[in-house]
Amino acid sequence: MKYSKLLPAIFITALLPIAAIAAGDEARWNKVLKPEFFAQQTLEESDNVIELEAPMRAEDPSLVPIKVSSKIKQSPDRYIKKIMVLVDNNPYPYVGEFEFTPKSGKADIAMRIRVNTNSYIRAIAQMNDGTSTMTKKFVKASGGCSAPVGANLDEAMTRLGKIKFRMEGDVKVGEPNSVQLMISHPNVTGMQMDQVTRFVKKSHFVKQINVSFNGKPILTAKTDIAISSDPNFRFYFVPEKAGELKAEVIDTSCETPTDRSVCTGGNTYTETFKIQP
């Protein structure tokens, strides 16, 4: 038998264990997460509004790249208002929620996240009319939330709060433009052991991101410990003329990695970036 005939069968066989795990892994969503976040709401499961890209197996569980792409244009009459991202089996499943406006151009968001064990990643889009649509991907991973921040946390803290914008290509007036926001922050989960002292560090993470152009919001995000260290986001905005992008980033510290009832306010970091078409 030729290899060309064998390979598809081998590939399908290799996928069967993942499919079997995924099929039986809806328990936490059905019993805990859906009632907590979407009680008495109807969720259509479809890729017609948004599509989620994620690797089947995480090469690095603390840096899992995901991308949510919108299938509709952002217009004043019809637009995606908010996208929530959850990782079912993370110790704290809430990754974040990202609010968009018609000025966003596209309700796309790309980032790197932590995945602690085999789990569904879910993206739920809420339209401006209140309807919601969910899409999901199953990812195999292990230890993403407890993986060390790096060899030198002290060095990472010296860069704390530094923010940088990066544009991709020339700025196009009246069209969606892709922009990257990079934030220097260790985003400590509260489950990571310091490689020098061997103590577990208290959680310390970015909780709020506000991005505006000429004073008008284009992205507002609430985030948590599942965002990877040195948060990195890609999204869109529509400039009508020259102006200024502004990012405001707020962090916090909490006593435990899975409880937000005892947290202390952190610092606010800002950065601006001139846009010249």
N, C-alpha and C positions, 0 to 999 in steps of 0.2 A: 504493500500500500504506500502511496506517495505521502511525503510529509505535508503537502498542501492540504490533504484530506484529514490528516491526523490533528493538525494544529487547532482548528476550530473546536474539535471535540475536547482536546486537552484544555483549551481556554475555558470552555463552558464548565467542565468538571471542576476546574480550579475555583470558579466563581460560586459553585454550589454551597460550600460551607458558609460563605459570606451571606448569600441569599437566605440560607436557613437561619442564621443568627439574626439577620435584620427582620425576618418575618415574625419572629417571636419577641421583638424588642420594642413593642409599643406600650408596655405596661405602665411605665412612669408617665408617659405622655397622657394616656387615657385616664389614669387614676389621680395624677397629681397636677401636671403642668396645664393641661387643657382646662380643668376646673378652676385652677388658680388664675390663669391669665385670660381665658376666653369663656368663662362661665356663661351659659345661655346664649352663646353666639354661634352663628352658623359659619363654618369654615369650608370653603370649597377647596379641595385639593387638586391643583392644576398648575401647569407651566404656562398658561395663557397670559398671565399678568406679569409674573416674575419668574426667572429661572435661576437656580442655585448651582454654582460650580464648586466642587470640592474633590480632593483626591480620594480614591477608594481606600488607599492605605497611606497613612501619614508617615513621611520620611522622618520628620521631626515633630513629635506630638505637641511641642510647645510653640511651634511656628507653622501652623496649618493654614495654607492660603485658601481663602474662600472669596467668591465673587457673586454678588446678587445683581442680575441684569434685568432691567425693566423691558417689557414688551410693548408699552404704550408711551405716547408722548405726554409730557407734562404740559397741560394747558389750563387756563383759569376755570374751564368748565369741567374738566375731568383730569384728575391727577392722583398719583400715589402720595398719600399724606404721611404715612409712616411704615417703616419696615422693622419688625422685631426679629432678632436672631436668638435661637435657643440651642443648647446642646443637651439633649435629654439626660445623659448619664454623667454629666459633670457634677462635682460636689455642689456647685452653685450654677444651675443650668442657664441662668440669664446672662447672655453675652452683652446685649445692648439693644437699644431701639434708636432708629435714625429717622428724623423728621425732615421732609422735603417740602418745597414749594414749587409753583410753576416756574419760578426763576432758577430752579435747579436744572432745568432743561431735560435731564434724564434722572430718574430715581435709581441710579446705579451706585453700588457701594462695594468696594473691595478692601479686604483687610487680612491680617494674620491673627489666628486665634489659638487657644489652648484646648486640646481635647484629651481628657483624662483616661478614657477607656472606650472600647467599642461603643459607638453611639450614632443615633440619627442627629444630624444638624438640620434645624428647621428655620425657614425664613417665612414670615407671615406679613403680607402686605395689606395695609388698610387704605382703602380709597377715600377720597374726600366725601363720598356719599355714605360712608360708614360700612360698606361691604368689605369682606376680608377673604383673601386667598392665601393658601399655604402650599409651599413646595418643600421637599426634603431630600437629603442625601445621607446614605449610611457610610460612616468612616471607621476604619479599624485603626486604633491608636492605643497607647498605653503610657501613663505617667506624665501627661502634658502639664498638669496643674502643680505637680511637685518637682518638676525638673528645675535644677538650679538656674538662677538668673544669668550667671556668668562667673568667670573666674574671679572677678574683682568688683564686688558690689559697691565698694567705696568709690571706685573710679566712675562707675555709672552714676553715682549720686552727685558727682561734681558737674555732670552734664544735665542734671535734673532741670526740666522745664524749658530746655532749648527747643525752639520750634522752627521749622523750615517749610516753605512752600516750594513746589516745583511744577512748572507748567510743561505740558507735552506739546511741542510744536508752536506755531504762531497763533496768537490770539485772534479769534474770528468773532467779529461783532454780530450779535443777534443769533448766534448758534451755540449749542452746547459745547463747552470747552472742558477738557479733562484736566484736573489738577490733583496733585499729590500733597498730602499733609503729613509731615514726619515730626514726631514728638519724642524727645529724649526723656524717657521715664522707665524705670525698671518694672513698674506694674507688678509689685510683689503680691503674691496670692495669699500669703499667710500659711502656706503648706510647704514652703521651700526651706531647706536647711542651708544655713550659711556655711560655705565650704571651708572657712577658716575657724570660726568659733564653734561650729556644729550645733548652734542654736537655730530654732525656727524663727524667722523674722515675722513680725506682725504685718498684716496686709496693708499695702500702701499703693493705691491705684488711681488712675484717671477716672473720674466719675461723670464729668460733663464737658462737652465740647460745643462751642458756638462759633460758627463760621458765617461771616456776612460779607457782602460786596456793596460798597457805598452805603453802608448802614442797614441794608436789607438782608434778612437771614436767607441763606441758601442751604445750610445744613445745621441741624441741631441734634446732638447725640447724647444719650445717657449710656454709659458703659460701665463694665465691672471687671472682675479679676480674670475672666476668660480671654480678654484682649491680651495679646502677646506683649512681651517687653518691647520698649521703644515702639509704641503704637504708630501704625502706618496706614493711612486711608487714602483711597482714590475715589473721586466723585466728580460731578459736573456742575457747572454754573453757566448762566447766559449773561455775558456783559453787553450792555447796550452802548457803552462808551468807555473811555478810559476811567480808571478809578482805583480803588484800594480794597484788596482782600484783607480781612482781619480774622484772626483766630484767637479765641479765648478758651483756655484749658484750665479746668479746676480739678484738683485731686483731693483725696481723703484717706484716712487710716481707720481701720475697724479692728475691734478686739478679736474677732474670730473670722475665718474665711467665709462662713456660710450664714452669718447673722448681721443684719444691717441696723439693728436697734441700738447698738453702742458704737458709734463712729465719731471721730473728731474732724472738724473742718481742716482743710489743708491750705494750699496756696493757689493763687491764680496766676497764670502765665499768659502773656499775650505776644502776638507777632503780627506785623502787617507786611503786605507785599503789593507793590505798585503794578497795575495792569495797564499796559500801553499797546493798543491794537496797532 
